[in-house]
Amino acid sequence: MLSVMLQRSVVKSSLLFLIIIFISVSYEANAFDIEIDSPEKAAKAISIYRESRTSEIGFTAMSALMDFAEKSDLVYLEISEDHLPWVMDKNIDEELRHIMLAAYVIGNVAKQIETKVKQNSHCAGASEVTMLIEQIKESLSESQIKLVKASVAKSISIGDCTAT
């Protein structure tokens, strides 16, 4: 279940709105429609996403995993502004913020599916975002790379993680 834990009420509605819009609109299912109704299917979708994060099938897997994270009782996520500083950073391209959020959720879900432990895993989410950025950095401007890397570094330090 996606649990939105926010520390600042001013940001609460904006962050929740962004998450809801992303989940419901950004990457609609297409001809490669993936429905996830089991941990095994979630693991397969995670594998598909990781193999081709920026392809059409990768975005479809991303969308299906976001839907799974929102609806499933098998996973638990805490989303906070402190742990995801890029989500509200208007200096970072909106689409990039969305796919970073999705990567965070997917990394978190992957850890829970792998370990069969229903517990938020911020560090796994942050690690997945780091892998995404490494994969797509060639398509980003220098200024976006600097902003994103600083934001991810802040997230990792707040969560007492180390980048992998």
C-alpha positions in Angstrom: 0.0 0.0 0.0 1.3 3.4 -0.9 1.4 5.5 2.3 2.2 9.1 1.8 3.9 10.5 4.9 4.6 14.2 4.6 6.2 16.4 7.2 5.1 19.7 5.8 1.3 20.3 5.3 2.0 23.1 2.8 3.6 20.5 0.5 1.2 17.7 1.3 -1.4 18.5 -1.4 1.1 19.3 -4.1 3.1 16.2 -3.6 0.0 14.0 -3.3 -1.4 15.6 -6.4 1.8 15.0 -8.3 1.9 11.3 -7.3 -1.8 10.8 -8.2 -1.4 12.5 -11.6 1.7 10.4 -12.3 0.1 7.1 -11.4 -3.1 7.7 -13.2 -2.0 9.7 -16.3 1.7 9.8 -17.2 2.3 6.4 -18.6 -1.0 4.8 -19.7 -0.9 1.1 -20.5 -0.5 0.3 -24.1 -0.3 -2.8 -26.4 2.2 -4.3 -23.9 -0.3 -4.1 -21.1 1.1 -5.6 -17.9 -1.2 -6.5 -15.0 0.5 -7.4 -11.8 -1.4 -9.5 -9.4 1.4 -11.5 -7.7 4.9 -11.1 -6.4 6.2 -13.2 -9.3 4.6 -10.9 -11.9 5.9 -7.9 -10.0 9.4 -9.4 -10.1 9.0 -10.0 -13.9 7.8 -6.4 -14.4 10.8 -5.1 -12.3 13.1 -7.1 -14.6 11.5 -5.7 -17.7 11.8 -2.2 -16.3 15.4 -2.6 -15.4 16.3 -4.0 -18.8 14.8 -1.1 -20.7 13.9 1.8 -18.4 13.5 4.3 -21.3 11.7 2.1 -23.8 7.9 1.8 -24.4 7.8 -1.5 -22.6 10.0 -0.1 -19.8 7.5 2.7 -19.3 4.6 0.2 -19.4 6.3 -1.9 -16.7 6.9 1.3 -14.7 3.2 2.2 -14.9 2.1 -1.2 -13.9 4.5 -1.3 -11.0 3.3 2.1 -9.8 -0.3 0.8 -9.9 0.8 -2.3 -8.0 2.5 -0.2 -5.4 -0.6 1.9 -4.9 -3.1 -1.0 -4.7 -1.2 -4.0 -3.3 -1.2 -5.1 0.3 2.1 -6.9 -0.3 4.2 -3.7 -0.2 4.4 -0.6 2.0 5.9 2.7 1.0 6.6 5.9 2.8 6.9 8.9 0.5 8.2 12.0 2.1 9.5 15.3 0.8 12.7 14.9 2.8 13.5 11.5 1.3 12.5 12.6 -2.2 13.7 16.2 -2.6 13.5 16.1 -6.4 9.8 15.7 -6.4 9.0 19.3 -5.5 12.1 20.8 -7.2 10.7 22.9 -10.0 14.2 23.4 -11.4 14.2 19.7 -12.4 12.2 18.9 -15.6 8.7 17.6 -14.6 9.0 14.4 -16.7 12.4 13.6 -15.1 10.9 14.1 -11.6 8.1 11.7 -12.5 10.5 8.9 -13.7 12.7 9.5 -10.7 9.7 9.0 -8.4 8.8 5.9 -10.3 12.3 4.5 -10.0 12.3 5.2 -6.3 9.0 3.3 -5.9 10.2 0.4 -8.1 13.5 0.1 -6.1 11.5 0.0 -2.9 9.0 -2.5 -4.2 11.8 -4.7 -5.6 13.5 -4.9 -2.2 10.2 -5.9 -0.5 9.4 -8.5 -3.2 12.9 -9.9 -3.0 13.1 -10.2 0.7 9.4 -10.9 1.3 9.4 -8.3 4.0 6.7 -5.6 3.9 8.8 -2.7 5.1 9.7 0.6 3.5 13.2 0.5 2.0 14.3 4.1 1.3 17.8 3.1 0.4 16.7 0.5 -2.2 14.5 3.3 -3.8 17.4 5.8 -3.7 19.7 3.2 -5.3 17.2 2.6 -8.1 17.1 6.3 -8.8 20.9 6.4 -8.9 20.9 3.6 -11.5 18.3 5.4 -13.6 20.3 8.6 -13.6 23.4 6.8 -14.6 21.5 5.2 -17.5 19.9 8.4 -18.8 22.6 11.0 -18.0 23.7 11.3 -21.7 20.2 12.7 -22.5 20.3 15.3 -19.8 21.7 18.8 -19.8 24.7 19.6 -17.6 22.5 21.7 -15.4 19.9 19.0 -15.0 22.6 16.4 -14.2 24.0 18.7 -11.4 20.5 19.4 -10.0 19.5 15.7 -10.0 22.8 14.4 -8.6 22.6 17.0 -5.8 19.0 16.0 -5.0 19.8 12.3 -5.0 22.9 12.8 -2.9 20.7 14.7 -0.4 18.2 11.9 -0.4 20.9 9.3 0.2 22.4 11.2 3.0 19.1 11.8 4.8 18.3 8.1 4.6 21.8 7.2 5.8 22.4 5.2 2.6 25.4 4.8 0.4 25.0 5.0 -3.3 25.4 1.7 -5.1 
